[in-house]
Amino acid sequence: MSKARELLLSVLAPLVLAVVFVLSWHCLVKAFDTPSYLVPTPGEVVLLAAKNLGKFTGATWVTAKAALFGFSASLLAGTLIASAFSQSRFIRLSGYPYAIFFQTVPIVAIAPLIITWFGNGFQSVVIVAFIISLFPIITNGTSGMLAVDPDLLDLFRLHKASRWHVWFKLRLPASVPHLMTGARTSSGLAVIGAIVGEFLAGYGTDEYGLGYLILMSSSQMKTAQLFAAVISSTLLGLTIFGVMSLLSSTVLARWYDHE
């Protein structure tokens, strides 16, 4: 009964806060008689979104595809890099500063290079999403693979296990909780990366994502459309993060006792 109540509370609490926020938003706009080109009412945003549902659905799908491709690539590459770092202190000391590069480099600074090499469009957006979402996978994966029980390492060495067996049967399974933590963080960053990539690399008039829609709405002072695009981006990020959290809880069920 307590679990059901906790689940109900986890659903109702955000909904109540959302209702309070929307009502406050509406009342403040009406109280200050704010022009709609500055801040539209929630009703105006919903009405515009409903009238242009196909546009927003298509843009959300394009952004979601780029974010998922970038996230998947970062999960694979990050796990492989973390595996290499876990095998040798020399490799870790040599390569880790370059891994930090992906976290610290201003994406705006390297965007012209990405566009020059890969052109405008989907592939460049995926690369930006990949770069922004890679670092948490590397750091969490490396930490997990290095945090194995020393007694278990001694046991594997005692049985003359190869590096491959130590990695596959000990380090990789031990790093799964850490990798899931990194994946949850990276899933949200991938959405941010895809939208930023669309700001920089764009698409075209026939196909565009939420980032391009946000940019065009802002430049044309279509504020209601801008709000709708931002809300769509937020919902997309929450959806991908929620799916990853659910997947993480399912995968980690064997690591933790929920009783």
Secondary structure, 3 states (H helix, E strand, C coil): CHHHHHHHHHHHHHHHHHHHHHHHHHHHHHHCCCCCCCCCCHHHHHHHHHHCHHHHHHHHHHHHHHHHHHHHHHHHHHHHHHHHHHHCHHHHHHHHHHHHHHHHCCHHHHHHHHHHHHCCCHHHHHHHHHHHHHHHHHHHHHHHHHCCCHHHHHHHHHCCCCHHHHHHHHHHHHHHHHHHHHHHHHHHHHHHHHHHHHHHCCCCCCCCCHHHHHHHHHHCCCHHHHHHHHHHHHHHHHHHHHHHHHHHHHHHHHCCCCC
